[in-house]
Every structure is written in structure tokens, then in C-alpha cells.
Amino acid sequence: MRPERDPCFDPNDARYYDADDLHRELQRVFSICHGCRMCVGYCPSFPELFKRVDAYEEGGHGEIEAFVALDYEAVNQQCFQCKLCYIKCPYTPDDGHEFKLDFPRLMLRHKAQLARRDGVSLQDRVLGEPQRLGAMGSGAMAPLMNFVSKNRLLRKVQQAATGISADFNLPPFASTTLRSYFERHTPADGAGEKGEVALFSTCTTNFNMPSTGIAAIQVLEHNGFKVHFPEGQTCCGMPNLDGGDVEAAKAKARANVEVLLPLVERGVPILVPGPTCGYVLKKDYADLLGSSEAAEVAAHSFDLMEFLRLRLRDKTLRRDFEKPLGRIAYHSACHLRAQKIGAPGRILLSKVPETEVEMVEECSAVDGTWGMKAQHYAAGRHYARKLVQGLREEPFDAVATDCPLSGQRIAAELHTEAYHPIELLNRAYGLPEVSAASAAVAED
């Protein structure tokens, strides 16, 4: 099953949109997965694949060779890009295996071809622009938009129009965005003594949950860093990739690289408080743009907690913690695991005195936009059941997750707030408490 040519995952290569080349790669990879079946429990794609193979075998029509276009598309529709199959697969380029198997990137390539053939759906166009929705729904419009989000009848109307599940626990819109807070913020004494960092806030942190960004700024300044919040940054582009809209993702990547590159060239690291956005900056931008500038930004981008973990390792992180945190359940987000940096948030929280951290290494099955779609909502809950059960098994004083949409799933299923680890670290330092209202009152 060694490929005749290296698989093509570069959207700037003409092969990327070659339907025959894609079909051969789909057939090759599906044959390998059918023979292995190790990933059957990770997402619905693999049960869908194996069910279809088995049906053809029972009918005497062969195996993958009998697949038609609709079979391949049905498997693709069930992939929510958690990347867990790539992490666990023994046949990947990262493992140096001759099969060079990359199921998640193959699904993205397939989706891009489907979008080019059929167009990007309205559902994916809506979900593909969180920065636009955030700008429209935050600020003065936040109370109205949050009323709509909590109103069952209005959510049903919204679902009919956009395909966004009426049952998914959407993040609230912030009356004061992180950008507004930052523009009024006075840096703490000593900020800059240890260097400078730039915050790539993510759409959710800026427009929906500024408390994460406020905590990040406070903790970083407490540790002597001057924080830049570069203007002009936009969505990372992941929601567009989810819908197969590669050109829209490339446009966002170009905009972000243009904004971030001058800071990187000055030696300023880019810190990302969301694992999905961090994964895209680190892993996808170089492929999307194929430029040295994109590669440079990727090489100097860090998950926020990863950066602080490195400061802990070199003994420059302050450990003047004032408040214990008790028993913390730490959800290890899939896209953080896909970055192969371990669980830096868990490590950092475990350094707080009188704090015990237990890691729950299960998927929330939201993974970008997939779990928000009406047609996938029930399946998402099903595949998140191990995470929910793991958090229910023992009482915890707080639940932490680096992923904001996983936090929304946790909040809905367990009726408890899920905090970004930086918010709990902020609390442990005894810095001013942050909440949804912090951005509005911090400078009053």
C-alpha cells in the first residue's frame, strides 16, 4: 500500500484538485484503514467506512474497489477533524512509515474538491465567518443576540435558516470585547522586563469570552512580559477549511501573516489561547500559502500554555501562587494533543500548592464547526459521552479545558462552567478575578 507518488496536501499544487489523483489516494487510504480498523472508536467516519465495506463484501461486490462517489462522501461527512486518528496511526509521515497515511488532511482535500464542484453550502458559509458574526453580535448587540441564543423558538428558526443546531450551547457574545478592554488597559508595573509577546486572541476570546484574554494579559504581565495585541488579525481560517473553502482560508492566512510577521521578525513570539487556532497557525499556514513568511510565523507561534510551560522549564516563571485550586479536572483537547506538546496547562496547574489535577483525555466531538451542525449534533453528543462520564466520575472543584467549544459542550452536559487553564492560573496568582463582565468594569 505504499503510494506511487507522495500524497498531495498542498492546495497550491495542481494535483490537489485532480479528481483522479484524489480517487486513487482515497482508495489506497481506505483500503489500509479497512485492514487495520484501529480507529473505529474515534469518530463516525470509520464505522461508516467499515459498514459500507462490509455491505459490499456481503453482496459479493468486492471491497473498496466497489465504492462509488457517494460512499466516499458519506465517510467524509462524518469526519470532524479531531486529528486523533493521525495521532494514533502507526502509518504516518511523522512515524517515517512508507505508507505516508494522513487521513485528516485527505478528508480536507476531498472536502475542498467537493466544495469546488458543488459550491460552499450556506451552512458552511455562515459557520465560516466567526469574526464577522462576532463583530455583529458583540458590543451593543450582545444582549439581543444572547437572548436569541437562549430562546428555544428563535433558535429553531435559526436552525432552519442556517443549519446551526438549536440545541448546541453557543458561546455568549461579550458586551465589551477583548479589543475594547485592551485599548483601555494600563500595563502592570514591570511588564516588558522579561520581553515581549503578541496575542493572537482567536475569535472566541475576542468576541465571546474576553475573560480568557484578560487572564492571559494579567498572567503574562505578572511574569514581566509586555503584551501586544496586533490590529488587523482575523479568524485563523479553520472554519473555512471545515467547509472546503480553501480560498477563504488562504485569504485569512495571508491577512494574519501580514499582521504577525513584523512582530516575529523582531523576535516576538505569537501566543494563541485556543488549540484549534494554534494548530492552524503552526501546521496549516505554511501549506496554505507556501511562503517563507508563513513558515516563519508558524515556527514562532506557540500555544499560550505551552509558552508558559517553557518559562517554567527554564525557571523564569513566577511561582508566587497565593491561592490553592483544589481538585481540578483537566480536559486534554484533541487539537492540543495534535500539536504534540503534551498537556502544558495540566503541568502548570499542578505546580500550584494544594492543587490536584486529573486529566481526562477524551474528545468533546465539537472540533471546529462539525459539532455545531444540526445534522451532527446527536452524533457529537454520542462521541462526547466518554468525556462527560470522565468528568462525572468524581467531584471536582473546577473543570479546565483549553478549548472554548469543548467548554460549551461540558457546560451544557454537566451544568458547570469550564475555565481556560489561564483563568485558573490567574486565580492562583491572586490577580484580579476575571469574568464575562471583567472587560467592562476593569477600567471603571
PATI-439764 format. One record per residue: y, x, z of N, C-alpha, C in turn. Coordinates in pm, whole numbers. Atoms other than C-alpha are relative to their C-alpha. Layout:
Y;X;Z;Y;X;Z;Y;X;Z;
...
This chain:
-121;81;0;0;0;0;128;85;0;
-118;-85;14;233;296;-47;85;-51;-116;
-83;50;110;534;187;-256;4;98;-116;
-12;-86;117;555;316;-612;134;72;-2;
-133;-57;-16;927;375;-550;49;-36;139;
-56;33;-131;1122;386;-226;61;-140;-5;
-61;133;-2;1221;30;-126;153;9;-8;
-146;0;21;1580;-57;-222;66;-96;98;
-77;82;-93;1806;-181;58;149;28;-12;
-140;-33;25;2134;-56;-87;59;-106;-92;
-56;107;84;2338;-356;-212;89;51;-112;
-79;-57;108;2536;-119;-434;-87;55;-113;
96;-45;101;2222;-25;-628;-40;-121;-86;
35;110;90;2143;-239;-936;-139;-57;32;
135;47;-34;1780;-260;-817;3;-109;107;
-6;93;-113;1893;-462;-513;-12;-145;-48;
2;137;52;1936;-773;-729;-99;-18;-115;
104;11;102;1643;-707;-964;-112;-89;54;
96;98;-52;1419;-1012;-916;-144;50;-8;
138;-50;13;1102;-844;-1044;-29;110;102;
17;-106;-99;1154;-540;-823;-16;-60;139;
10;66;-130;1209;-767;-522;-136;-67;15;
128;70;-9;900;-972;-601;-114;98;29;
105;-99;-27;681;-661;-610;5;48;144;
-12;-47;-138;819;-546;-276;-41;-109;99;
43;111;-86;773;-891;-117;-152;-8;3;
145;8;8;415;-898;-238;-67;115;75;
56;-118;-67;346;-546;-110;12;-14;152;
-23;9;-145;501;-603;234;-78;-115;61;
74;114;-54;348;-946;283;-150;30;8;
141;-37;-4;7;-801;199;-30;89;120;
17;-87;-116;50;-531;464;5;-84;129;
-16;83;-120;168;-786;723;-120;-93;18;
118;87;-7;-120;-1019;637;-120;77;55;
112;-79;-48;-366;-738;701;14;45;144;
-25;-51;-135;-204;-634;1028;7;-113;104;
-20;119;-84;-85;-959;1194;45;31;143;
-44;-35;-135;51;-773;1499;123;-80;42;
-129;61;-32;389;-952;1477;-3;-152;6;
14;145;10;254;-1306;1483;81;-76;105;
-69;71;-107;429;-1392;1811;149;21;7;
-141;-36;-13;776;-1256;1740;95;-108;-51;
-89;99;60;926;-1526;1517;-83;-92;-88;
78;93;82;822;-1820;1296;-38;54;-138;
29;-50;134;819;-1608;978;-147;38;-17;
136;-51;15;481;-1451;1045;-104;-112;9;
93;113;7;294;-1771;1140;10;-77;-131;
-18;68;129;445;-1929;828;-71;78;-111;
65;-85;100;324;-1635;618;-152;-13;8;
146;0;-16;-27;-1634;763;-58;-138;-31;
47;136;30;-59;-2013;739;-13;-20;-151;
3;18;145;22;-2002;369;-108;87;-65;
108;-84;51;-212;-1710;303;-135;-68;24;
128;60;-36;-495;-1886;484;-27;-125;-83;
17;121;82;-435;-2208;289;-45;36;-140;
42;-42;135;-465;-2023;-40;-143;52;1;
136;-53;-9;-782;-1846;75;-101;-114;6;
92;113;-13;-943;-2177;172;-14;-74;-132;
6;66;129;-856;-2314;-169;-59;86;-110;
62;-88;96;-1016;-2018;-340;97;58;-101;
-101;-49;94;-691;-1902;-499;46;143;29;
-43;-136;-31;-672;-1550;-357;94;1;118;
-87;-15;-116;-419;-1424;-106;147;-1;-41;
-142;-6;31;-59;-1307;-152;25;-17;-150;
-18;11;145;-112;-1293;-528;20;-143;-44;
-13;141;36;-123;-1674;-527;136;-58;39;
-129;52;-46;221;-1707;-367;91;-31;-119;
-107;34;94;492;-1883;-565;133;18;72;
-133;-26;-57;868;-1858;-509;24;-77;129;
-25;82;-119;873;-2143;-255;-72;54;123;
71;-61;-114;616;-1963;-39;83;113;60;
-83;-111;-48;833;-1653;-17;126;-53;69;
-123;54;-57;1143;-1863;52;-26;-65;135;
32;64;-128;970;-2059;330;-14;103;111;
12;-107;-99;883;-1735;509;138;55;35;
-134;-54;-22;1237;-1606;465;84;-90;89;
-82;94;-77;1395;-1920;610;-30;5;149;
37;-4;-141;1210;-1864;937;35;132;68;
-36;-130;-58;1333;-1506;987;137;-9;63;
-132;5;-63;1612;-1490;1245;55;139;30;
-57;-134;-5;1670;-1115;1214;11;57;141;
-2;-59;-134;1582;-1025;1572;-29;150;-5;
37;-140;23;1451;-689;1438;-120;45;83;
110;-42;-87;1163;-691;1688;-120;48;-81;
115;-45;80;905;-661;1412;20;144;-47;
-26;-137;43;1076;-344;1293;-20;98;116;
14;-86;-117;1087;-202;1646;-148;30;28;
141;-13;-37;714;-260;1696;-89;47;-115;
83;-31;116;590;-197;1341;-34;148;-7;
38;-143;10;392;130;1301;17;58;-141;
-4;-43;139;462;147;926;142;23;-53;
-140;-6;41;840;200;918;43;141;-41;
-55;-132;30;1050;483;776;34;79;125;
-33;-70;-125;1161;561;1133;-121;71;58;
124;-62;-48;798;640;1212;-55;101;-101;
45;-94;101;769;852;898;-123;-44;-75;
122;49;64;494;628;763;21;-15;-150;
-9;5;145;419;634;393;21;-142;-54;
-21;137;47;432;252;371;149;-34;-9;
-145;21;0;811;259;447;36;-149;7;
-16;145;-12;800;-102;560;121;-35;85;
-117;48;-74;1124;-273;668;14;-149;-28;
2;144;22;1065;-646;696;138;-64;14;
-131;66;-13;1412;-745;829;94;28;-117;
-89;-30;112;1602;-563;554;-52;-61;-130;
56;67;117;1364;-703;294;40;-148;-1;
-41;140;-8;1444;-1055;418;149;-16;-32;
-143;5;35;1818;-981;394;20;15;-150;
-10;-19;146;1772;-856;38;-42;-127;-74;
48;125;61;1573;-1167;-52;105;-109;14;
-102;103;-24;1838;-1389;105;121;22;-89;
-114;-30;87;2110;-1212;-93;-29;-45;-143;
34;46;135;1924;-1282;-417;0;-152;-9;
-2;146;-1;1877;-1647;-321;143;-53;-1;
-140;43;-4;2249;-1678;-242;68;23;-135;
-58;-25;132;2341;-1519;-574;-51;-103;-101;
58;98;94;2107;-1760;-755;50;-142;26;
-27;140;-35;2186;-2082;-566;139;-23;58;
-128;12;-69;2523;-2007;-406;-19;-1;150;
4;0;-146;2605;-1977;-38;20;-144;47;
-7;138;-46;2544;-2306;142;126;-25;84;
-114;35;-86;2824;-2493;321;-28;41;144;
38;-38;-136;2637;-2434;647;26;149;23;
-19;-144;-15;2637;-2058;592;145;41;-21;
-141;-32;17;2998;-2058;472;77;-29;129;
-67;32;-127;3110;-2228;795;-36;102;107;
44;-93;-104;2900;-2008;1022;38;144;-33;
-33;-135;42;3001;-1702;821;141;46;31;
-140;-35;-25;3364;-1709;933;40;-25;146;
-33;26;-141;3371;-1696;1317;142;42;35;
-137;-41;-29;3704;-1509;1313;100;-106;-43;
-89;108;46;3862;-1794;1115;-10;-120;94;
19;109;-95;3710;-2058;1342;65;33;134;
-59;-42;-127;3821;-1856;1645;151;-10;-2;
-146;7;10;4179;-1829;1524;48;-144;-1;
-38;142;7;4187;-2203;1453;-21;-71;134;
38;77;-118;4021;-2313;1777;52;52;131;
-49;-56;-126;4169;-2080;2040;148;-30;16;
-142;23;-24;4515;-2088;2192;29;-145;33;
-44;137;-31;4691;-2425;2197;-106;-104;-37;
101;96;45;4399;-2593;2018;-125;2;87;
123;-17;-78;4142;-2479;2276;-42;-126;76;
45;120;-73;4145;-2793;2497;-63;-106;-90;
54;100;93;4089;-3021;2198;-134;45;-55;
125;-49;58;3822;-2800;2043;-113;1;103;
102;0;-104;3639;-2769;2375;-45;-142;34;
37;141;-18;3649;-3148;2414;-100;-41;-108;
91;31;110;3485;-3180;2072;-137;62;26;
125;-71;-23;3222;-2922;2168;-88;-66;105;
75;61;-109;3121;-3121;2475;-26;-149;-23;
15;143;28;3136;-3468;2316;-120;-21;-92;
126;15;72;2791;-3577;2202;20;-67;-136;
-21;73;125;2910;-3823;1937;71;86;-103;
-75;-85;92;3160;-3582;1785;-85;117;-50;
89;-109;42;2900;-3305;1780;-99;-49;-106;
90;56;101;2666;-3536;1586;70;-10;-135;
-78;6;124;2941;-3593;1330;16;139;-58;
-14;-139;43;3000;-3218;1316;-130;52;-60;
129;-44;52;2628;-3156;1266;-24;-55;-139;
19;61;131;2617;-3399;975;85;68;-106;
-92;-60;97;2913;-3225;811;-30;146;-25;
11;-145;12;2830;-2860;878;-140;54;17;
135;-50;-25;2465;-2834;979;-13;80;128;
7;-69;-129;2553;-2674;1315;-59;-97;102;
71;89;-91;2319;-2819;1577;92;-62;105;
-77;71;-103;2475;-3082;1801;-48;37;139;
58;-34;-130;2251;-2952;2079;27;143;43;
-22;-139;-38;2339;-2584;2063;125;12;88;
-108;-18;-96;2559;-2475;2353;104;98;-56;
-101;-85;64;2862;-2345;2162;87;67;105;
-91;-65;-95;3083;-2090;2339;135;-69;-1;
-131;66;-5;3416;-2233;2456;105;84;-71;
-115;-71;54;3742;-2145;2288;95;33;115;
-89;-47;-106;3988;-1948;2501;143;-46;-25;
-142;38;13;4337;-2079;2566;87;123;-22;
-69;-127;21;4451;-1716;2579;-101;101;-50;
96;-94;58;4272;-1471;2352;12;137;64;
-6;-138;-49;4192;-1113;2442;118;73;-62;
-114;-63;65;4451;-1003;2188;130;-35;72;
-122;40;-71;4721;-1204;2367;9;67;136;
3;-69;-129;4613;-1061;2700;39;146;-16;
-21;-144;18;4615;-705;2568;146;31;-31;
-139;-25;37;4964;-736;2423;94;-7;121;
-82;11;-121;5097;-823;2771;-49;92;111;
66;-79;-104;4872;-585;2961;72;133;24;
-53;-131;-40;5013;-287;3152;-116;89;44;
114;-85;-34;4760;0;3162;6;47;146;
10;-46;-138;4639;112;3503;45;145;9;
-35;-140;-24;4762;435;3655;-121;89;-28;
107;-94;30;4557;727;3529;-73;-28;-130;
66;30;127;4449;555;3207;44;104;-104;
-28;-105;98;4427;833;2949;-31;139;50;
28;-133;-54;4348;1119;3184;-134;57;-50;
133;-44;45;3987;1130;3059;-20;-17;-151;
13;16;144;4058;1047;2697;37;-139;-47;
-35;126;62;4100;753;2462;-124;-63;-62;
107;75;66;3867;482;2332;63;-116;-74;
-45;118;74;3904;196;2086;-101;-112;19;
87;115;-24;3767;-151;2149;-11;-83;-129;
27;97;106;3605;-343;1863;-48;-124;73;
21;104;-102;3622;-668;2051;-115;-95;-31;
87;106;50;3387;-891;1845;76;-132;6;
-68;130;7;3497;-1244;1754;-17;-78;130;
27;79;-120;3331;-1398;2058;81;49;118;
-78;-53;-112;3501;-1166;2305;148;-31;-17;
-142;23;23;3842;-1210;2145;36;-147;16;
-40;139;10;3844;-1585;2084;-67;-94;99;
77;92;-84;3584;-1731;2319;-17;46;144;
31;-51;-133;3506;-1506;2615;80;126;30;
-83;-119;-24;3801;-1275;2681;-30;69;131;
33;-63;-128;3668;-1212;3032;-81;128;-20;
78;-121;29;3422;-961;2882;93;114;-39;
-93;-103;43;3705;-773;2713;92;47;111;
-87;-38;-113;3928;-782;3021;-75;92;94;
81;-85;-88;3647;-641;3234;-19;138;-63;
18;-128;68;3587;-371;2973;125;87;12;
-126;-75;-10;3953;-269;2973;21;51;142;
-21;-41;-139;3969;-262;3353;-95;113;40;
99;-102;-38;3648;-58;3393;31;131;-72;
-31;-122;76;3744;187;3118;125;69;56;
-121;-60;-57;4093;239;3262;-27;55;140;
37;-49;-132;3945;275;3609;-67;137;-10;
68;-128;23;3741;561;3463;85;98;-80;
-94;-97;55;4050;726;3315;21;-4;-150;
-13;7;144;4039;606;2954;117;-91;-42;
-99;85;65;4329;476;2752;-72;-84;-105;
71;91;89;4210;170;2560;91;-44;-114;
-68;53;118;4323;96;2205;-72;-128;-44;
58;122;55;4269;-250;2061;60;-16;-140;
-65;-10;131;4338;-182;1692;19;-136;-68;
-32;123;73;4509;-461;1500;-65;5;-136;
58;8;133;4356;-583;1178;-151;-5;-1;
145;10;-2;3994;-574;1294;-40;-146;-19;
47;135;26;3794;-877;1185;-148;-8;34;
144;18;-23;3440;-1013;1207;-78;117;-59;
80;-114;48;3174;-744;1165;-67;-29;-134;
64;36;125;3021;-937;872;-143;-46;13;
139;42;-19;2683;-1014;1024;-24;-146;-39;
28;139;37;2720;-1394;985;-7;-19;-152;
10;8;146;2778;-1342;612;-134;51;-49;
132;-53;37;2465;-1128;585;-109;-102;29;
97;104;-34;2273;-1407;758;-10;-104;-110;
0;100;106;2376;-1638;476;-18;58;-139;
21;-64;129;2313;-1387;198;127;34;-74;
-128;-26;67;2684;-1344;122;39;146;20;
-21;-144;-15;2683;-968;77;144;39;-32;
-137;-37;38;3024;-953;-92;98;-30;112;
-87;32;-114;3193;-1127;202;-20;99;113;
29;-100;-104;3019;-889;443;64;134;-36;
-59;-126;44;3134;-590;236;151;-3;16;
-145;10;-15;3493;-716;239;40;20;146;
-31;-16;-143;3488;-737;620;-26;145;43;
30;-140;-33;3324;-394;645;113;91;-47;
-111;-82;51;3597;-243;425;124;-14;88;
-118;23;-83;3870;-403;637;-14;71;134;
20;-63;-131;3719;-277;963;-1;152;-9;
1;-146;17;3654;74;834;143;51;-20;
-138;-41;23;4015;95;715;79;4;131;
-71;6;-128;4138;-3;1061;-50;105;98;
60;-86;-102;3897;211;1263;-1;148;-38;
12;-139;43;3881;528;1054;110;91;53;
-104;-91;-53;4223;670;1159;-25;39;146;
30;-32;-140;4115;649;1523;-119;95;8;
118;-86;2;3775;803;1450;39;142;-41;
-43;-132;46;3945;1089;1265;76;76;108;
-66;-64;-114;4142;1157;1584;-97;29;114;
100;-25;-104;3818;1177;1781;-15;-113;100;
7;115;-92;3849;830;1939;-128;-78;-30;
122;77;23;3509;659;1983;29;-150;-6;
-12;145;13;3469;291;1888;-103;-63;91;
90;63;-96;3319;78;2165;-14;-149;-33;
29;138;40;3152;-256;2091;-73;-70;115;
65;67;-112;3068;-503;2371;-108;-100;-39;
103;92;45;2826;-708;2157;-107;73;-80;
105;-78;66;2485;-572;2045;-18;-32;-148;
16;32;141;2474;-760;1714;108;69;-83;
-109;-66;72;2815;-638;1603;-16;151;3;
21;-144;-10;2735;-290;1729;-107;47;-95;
106;-36;93;2414;-286;1529;53;5;-143;
-52;7;136;2600;-386;1212;90;120;-29;
-88;-116;21;2868;-117;1255;-82;128;-13;
79;-124;-2;2608;151;1330;-99;11;-115;
116;-4;90;2326;54;1094;27;-53;-140;
-17;67;129;2465;-159;810;120;45;-81;
-123;-30;74;2814;-36;722;-19;109;-105;
20;-109;97;2701;284;554;-71;-50;-125;
70;57;115;2461;87;332;90;-96;-77;
-84;100;66;2709;-191;261;106;65;-89;
-111;-61;72;2989;40;150;-38;126;-75;
43;-121;67;2804;356;55;106;109;-3;
-110;-96;-2;3105;565;157;-13;93;120;
-1;-95;-112;3151;871;376;85;-55;114;
-87;58;-104;3426;680;559;-79;-99;87;
82;95;-75;3184;402;656;-102;74;86;
96;-80;-76;2927;661;764;66;65;121;
-73;-63;-110;3191;832;977;27;-99;112;
-24;104;-101;3283;509;1154;-131;-35;70;
130;32;-58;2915;429;1204;-44;105;101;
44;-110;-87;2848;770;1357;78;8;130;
-84;-7;-120;3129;727;1610;16;-136;67;
1;131;-66;3051;368;1713;-108;-2;108;
90;4;-114;2886;303;2049;-1;-141;59;
2;116;-88;2768;4;2241;81;34;125;
-87;-25;-116;3010;-33;2533;-77;59;117;
75;-49;-115;2745;14;2800;-70;133;-31;
55;-129;42;2587;298;2601;101;111;28;
-105;-100;-22;2920;484;2616;14;30;149;
-14;-21;-144;2948;433;2994;-125;68;56;
124;-67;-42;2584;537;3035;7;150;-29;
-16;-142;31;2667;865;2862;94;68;99;
-90;-55;-101;2952;914;3110;-74;18;133;
83;-15;-120;2704;855;3392;-87;125;-11;
88;-115;21;2474;1116;3240;74;131;17;
-75;-127;-14;2747;1381;3222;81;6;129;
-56;0;-136;2857;1290;3577;152;-17;1;
-144;28;-1;3208;1177;3479;30;-146;29;
-22;140;-32;3158;807;3552;27;-15;149;
-30;23;-142;3319;699;3878;-108;-88;61;
102;78;-71;3072;567;4132;52;-49;134;
-63;52;-122;3317;436;4389;-16;-151;7;
28;143;-2;3149;97;4398;26;-56;139;
-40;62;-126;3276;-138;4667;-84;-120;37;
71;125;-29;3060;-448;4633;-142;5;-55;
138;11;50;2681;-486;4612;-13;-124;-89;
19;111;92;2550;-721;4344;-125;-83;30;
121;75;-34;2219;-830;4500;-107;16;-107;
109;-1;98;1928;-919;4271;53;-50;-134;
-51;31;133;2022;-915;3904;-116;-10;-98;
93;9;113;1811;-1042;3616;74;48;-124;
-66;-58;117;1898;-834;3311;-81;-32;-126;
64;32;127;1812;-976;2969;25;113;-99;
-11;-107;98;1741;-698;2720;9;-62;-140;
-25;67;128;1894;-827;2395;-71;73;-114;
77;-57;111;1694;-774;2075;83;101;-80;
-80;-89;84;1981;-618;1880;47;125;75;
-21;-122;-77;2040;-374;2162;-123;89;-10;
126;-75;12;1675;-274;2151;-12;59;-141;
8;-49;138;1705;-238;1773;85;125;-22;
-81;-121;9;1971;30;1828;-72;121;59;
83;-105;-58;1706;231;2017;79;89;96;
-78;-72;-101;1938;324;2303;-44;-37;141;
46;42;-130;1731;180;2584;76;-120;52;
-70;111;-64;1895;-59;2829;109;58;90;
-102;-67;-81;2216;115;2942;63;-90;106;
-57;90;-99;2350;-195;3117;-85;-9;125;
90;5;-115;2045;-216;3339;11;128;84;
-9;-127;-71;2071;154;3425;129;8;82;
-130;-6;-69;2440;128;3516;4;-93;120;
-3;95;-112;2398;-182;3731;-90;45;112;
94;-46;-104;2106;-22;3914;60;110;86;
-66;-104;-78;2342;254;4035;91;-57;108;
-84;63;-103;2541;4;4241;-82;-13;128;
76;11;-126;2433;26;4608;-37;-144;32;
51;131;-41;2231;-266;4744;-9;-96;-120;
16;79;123;2161;-387;4392;-136;29;-59;
132;-10;62;1820;-454;4239;6;-69;-136;
-8;54;136;1790;-508;3864;-140;-14;-58;
129;25;65;1488;-666;3698;24;-37;-146;
-22;23;143;1469;-654;3319;-97;-102;-55;
80;99;71;1346;-949;3115;13;31;-148;
-5;-53;136;1256;-812;2773;-59;-103;-97;
45;107;88;1225;-1134;2572;116;-47;-86;
-102;40;97;1411;-1281;2274;58;-138;33;
-66;130;-20;1665;-1565;2302;-13;-87;-124;
19;73;126;1592;-1668;1939;127;-71;-46;
-125;45;63;1959;-1720;1855;31;97;-113;
-7;-109;98;2009;-1386;1679;96;-29;-113;
-100;23;104;2333;-1443;1495;24;-148;-19;
-31;141;28;2363;-1781;1328;-125;-87;-7;
124;77;24;1996;-1885;1288;-22;-108;106;
28;94;-107;1955;-2050;1628;104;-109;16;
-104;101;-7;2277;-2247;1584;-18;-109;-105;
20;95;109;2148;-2427;1275;-89;-116;45;
71;120;-43;2026;-2783;1319;-149;7;-33;
140;-1;42;1704;-2722;1127;-84;100;77;
75;-103;-73;1609;-2429;1350;13;-13;152;
-29;5;-143;1731;-2542;1692;-126;-15;84;
122;22;-79;1394;-2673;1818;-90;123;0;
82;-121;7;1209;-2365;1694;62;111;85;
-67;-101;-81;1472;-2144;1861;-31;-18;148;
34;26;-141;1411;-2311;2196;-145;39;28;
141;-34;-18;1038;-2268;2146;-18;150;14;
18;-145;-3;1066;-1896;2079;78;66;114;
-73;-53;-116;1306;-1852;2373;-69;-33;132;
61;49;-124;1063;-2003;2621;-45;113;93;
42;-112;-85;933;-1663;2742;119;58;76;
-121;-46;-68;1288;-1554;2820;36;-95;114;
-37;99;-100;1360;-1877;3005;-96;5;118;
98;-6;-107;1036;-1857;3200;16;126;84;
-19;-125;-73;1101;-1494;3291;118;-6;96;
-117;13;-87;1439;-1587;3437;-22;-103;110;
27;104;-99;1295;-1884;3626;-97;46;108;
111;-36;-89;1012;-1697;3797;46;36;140;
-47;-41;-132;1221;-1553;4080;149;-33;12;
-143;26;-19;1560;-1633;4233;81;127;-19;
-90;-112;23;1843;-1405;4121;141;-38;43;
-140;24;-38;2199;-1366;4244;89;-12;-123;
-76;10;124;2322;-1327;3886;-90;37;-117;
72;-32;123;2194;-1310;3528;96;76;-91;
-83;-81;89;2325;-1044;3290;-64;8;-138;
44;-25;137;2299;-1014;2913;117;58;-78;
-105;-57;85;2493;-803;2664;35;-93;-115;
-17;87;116;2457;-1078;2401;62;-133;39;
-66;124;-42;2704;-1368;2431;-73;-126;-42;
71;121;43;2496;-1616;2229;-130;-17;77;
113;11;-91;2189;-1533;2435;46;-61;132;
-57;57;-123;2411;-1610;2733;19;-149;-10;
-16;145;19;2484;-1952;2585;-135;-71;7;
134;58;-10;2112;-2019;2548;-45;-4;146;
39;-7;-140;2049;-1906;2906;75;-104;82;
-81;97;-74;2335;-2119;3038;-49;-142;-22;
45;136;31;2204;-2429;2862;-137;-29;61;
137;23;-47;1841;-2383;2966;-12;6;152;
15;-23;-144;1893;-2268;3325;117;-52;82;
-119;53;-68;2231;-2424;3405;62;103;95;
-62;-107;-78;2362;-2092;3527;79;89;-93;
-82;-85;84;2631;-1859;3397;-69;135;-20;
52;-133;31;2518;-1542;3225;119;93;-24;
-112;-93;6;2750;-1241;3261;-33;119;-87;
17;-130;64;2801;-941;3041;-8;104;111;
12;-102;-105;2697;-632;3243;134;62;39;
-130;-60;-33;3055;-503;3221;75;-84;102;
-65;87;-97;3173;-806;3418;-55;24;139;
60;-29;-131;2927;-730;3697;40;138;47;
-46;-134;-38;3024;-362;3690;144;-6;49;
-139;22;-41;3388;-472;3716;4;-53;144;
7;58;-134;3295;-677;4023;-43;106;102;
50;-103;-91;3104;-386;4178;108;101;35;
-110;-93;-26;3408;-159;4144;107;-62;91;
-104;66;-79;3615;-418;4331;130;-19;-78;
-118;21;84;3855;-453;4037;31;-150;-5;
-34;143;5;4039;-784;3982;-107;-82;-71;
103;86;59;3791;-1062;3913;47;-53;-135;
-31;54;131;3775;-1185;3556;-74;-132;-18;
59;130;28;3703;-1536;3435;61;-51;-128;
-54;57;122;3780;-1764;3144;151;-16;9;
-144;21;-16;4127;-1813;3291;75;131;24;
-65;-127;-36;4194;-1444;3365;106;42;-98;
-95;-46;101;4368;-1374;3037;133;-71;12;
-124;77;-9;4620;-1648;3101;81;33;125;
-70;-16;-126;4701;-1557;3460;22;145;38;
-2;-141;-43;4657;-1180;3472;139;58;6;
-133;-59;4;5016;-1104;3382;107;-91;59;
-99;92;-57;5179;-1404;3551;53;50;135;
